[in-house]
Amino acid sequence: MATRLLLVRHGQTAWHAENRYAGISDVALTEEGLRQAEALGAWAGARTIDAVACSPLSRARATAAPAAGRLGLVPEVVGDLREVDFGWGEGRTLAEMRARDPAAVAAFEADAETGALPGSEPPLAAARRGQAALRDLAELHPDGVVLVVAHNTLLRMTLCLMLGMRVGRYRHLLPALDNAAVTEIEVHRDRTAMRSLNVPVHAFSRPR
């Protein structure tokens, strides 16, 4: 029995609009982010979804709330779905980091695992906790559909690990997940298949 996981990056925040690394900082949604959350809720409400799960950070919880409300569900808050801790990079843009330490940024851009930002959570460790969280949700909802609202970097690292790609190359292999767009995977035991990647909710022509 395979479980379908609908992976969604939270709505826009002021830091993300400026391309700042929010990481574990608890940054609220912008007005645009709230509109994105409502659009996701309308999309989800027209579909059969068995559960909603989200990161504990407020931007993810606020994005999940309209969908959960439409579906009559209580979101499952999963600590291991939190965003990656970027350490020295928290609250900074890449340009700001590059101005302070160009060598560190060059190493990070080449391979985020071997060139992890100073003081940051190791990418492979983040991917492993993300994978464990998603596999736990799949086991809790066998043959079901789960909407999962989390974060851009955590989801990309986790997808790399679950699909057999190098986690340190996540920025090259999966350049970005858009706010409130849906990436669908199918999980059965230790196997993962990708069904769609980074699809805006308005691009879905009909419920599935």
Secondary structure as the mmCIF struct_conf table of DSSP 4:
data_model
#
loop_
_struct_conf.conf_type_id
_struct_conf.id
_struct_conf.beg_label_comp_id
_struct_conf.beg_label_asym_id
_struct_conf.beg_label_seq_id
_struct_conf.end_label_comp_id
_struct_conf.end_label_asym_id
_struct_conf.end_label_seq_id
STRN STRN1 THR A 3 ARG A 9
HELX_LH_PP_P HELX_LH_PP_P1 HIS A 10 GLN A 12
STRN STRN2 THR A 13 THR A 13
HELX_RH_AL_P HELX_RH_AL_P1 ALA A 14 ALA A 17
TURN_TY1_P TURN_TY1_P1 GLU A 18 ASN A 19
TURN_TY1_P TURN_TY1_P2 GLY A 23 ILE A 24
BEND BEND1 SER A 25 SER A 25
HELX_LH_PP_P HELX_LH_PP_P2 VAL A 27 ALA A 28
STRN STRN3 LEU A 29 LEU A 29
HELX_RH_AL_P HELX_RH_AL_P2 GLU A 31 GLY A 45
TURN_TY1_P TURN_TY1_P3 ALA A 46 ALA A 46
BEND BEND2 ARG A 47 ARG A 47
STRN STRN4 ALA A 51 CYS A 54
BEND BEND3 PRO A 56 LEU A 57
HELX_RH_AL_P HELX_RH_AL_P3 SER A 58 LEU A 71
TURN_TY1_P TURN_TY1_P4 GLY A 72 GLY A 72
STRN STRN5 GLU A 76 VAL A 77
HELX_RH_3T_P HELX_RH_3T_P1 GLY A 79 LEU A 81
BEND BEND4 ARG A 82 ARG A 82
HELX_LH_PP_P HELX_LH_PP_P3 GLU A 83 VAL A 84
HELX_RH_3T_P HELX_RH_3T_P2 GLY A 87 GLY A 89
TURN_TY1_P TURN_TY1_P5 GLU A 90 GLY A 91
HELX_RH_AL_P HELX_RH_AL_P4 LEU A 94 ARG A 100
HELX_RH_AL_P HELX_RH_AL_P5 PRO A 102 ALA A 110
TURN_TY1_P TURN_TY1_P6 ALA A 112 GLY A 115
HELX_LH_PP_P HELX_LH_PP_P4 ALA A 116 LEU A 117
TURN_TY1_P TURN_TY1_P7 PRO A 118 GLY A 119
HELX_LH_PP_P HELX_LH_PP_P5 SER A 120 PRO A 122
HELX_RH_AL_P HELX_RH_AL_P6 PRO A 123 LEU A 140
BEND BEND5 HIS A 141 HIS A 141
TURN_TY1_P TURN_TY1_P8 PRO A 142 ASP A 143
STRN STRN6 VAL A 145 ALA A 150
HELX_RH_AL_P HELX_RH_AL_P7 ASN A 152 MET A 162
TURN_TY1_P TURN_TY1_P9 LEU A 163 GLY A 164
HELX_RH_3T_P HELX_RH_3T_P3 VAL A 167 ARG A 169
HELX_RH_AL_P HELX_RH_AL_P8 TYR A 170 LEU A 173
BEND BEND6 LEU A 174 LEU A 174
STRN STRN7 ASN A 179 ASN A 179
TURN_TY1_P TURN_TY1_P10 ALA A 180 ALA A 180
STRN STRN8 VAL A 182 HIS A 188
TURN_TY1_P TURN_TY1_P11 ARG A 189 ASP A 190
STRN STRN9 ARG A 191 VAL A 199
HELX_RH_3T_P HELX_RH_3T_P4 VAL A 201 ALA A 203
BEND BEND7 ARG A 206 ARG A 206
#
